[in-house]
């Protein structure tokens, strides 16, 4: 995984974090499964286990194993949850969170809950949105219509006033960041579709 930007590191430093299950225990548990032990999984746990990411009124406790759950009742120890997917090979649950949030990593480190190419990119995306909100009150403008619709002027403003943030962007989405606009382009659907646009003070 790529190193975090200073922006994302500041955002992470503001999160709650608990002591995680040691990496050695995770490695031992993975060794008991009849599956590979991808470096991307171990790297994820070593870097991010124990962080608590807020998701609305819920949260996600990052890590491949947990001594006790935080978002399920009753609290209990939670072992590895590894499954085999026909398209993605082996996948592993990477957080104590509601299953609807899809906190799963593939063998190559793709985070299915984004989706993003890796989990670091997902954290970069959360950080840039939060930073944008902190700079100025914003309201998301949802737009899933082609760029030739009545909002084409807003799309053109994003392209002219914003720059592509490479730390947040991958083959799934592009993040275009400016002083008053933040545009997110969904590359999986069509390069002509904006998934979401934030306009500061709108």
Secondary structure, 3 states (H helix, E strand, C coil): CCCCCHHHHHHHHCCEECCCCCHHHHHHHHHCCCCCCCHHHHHHHHHHCCEEEEECCEEEEECCCECCCCCCCCCCCECCCEEEECCCEEEEECEECCHHHCCEEECCCCECCCCECCHHHHHHHHHHHHHHHHHCCEEEEECCCECCCCCHHHHHHHHHHCEECCCCCCCCEEEEECCCEEEEEECCCCCCEEEEEEEECC
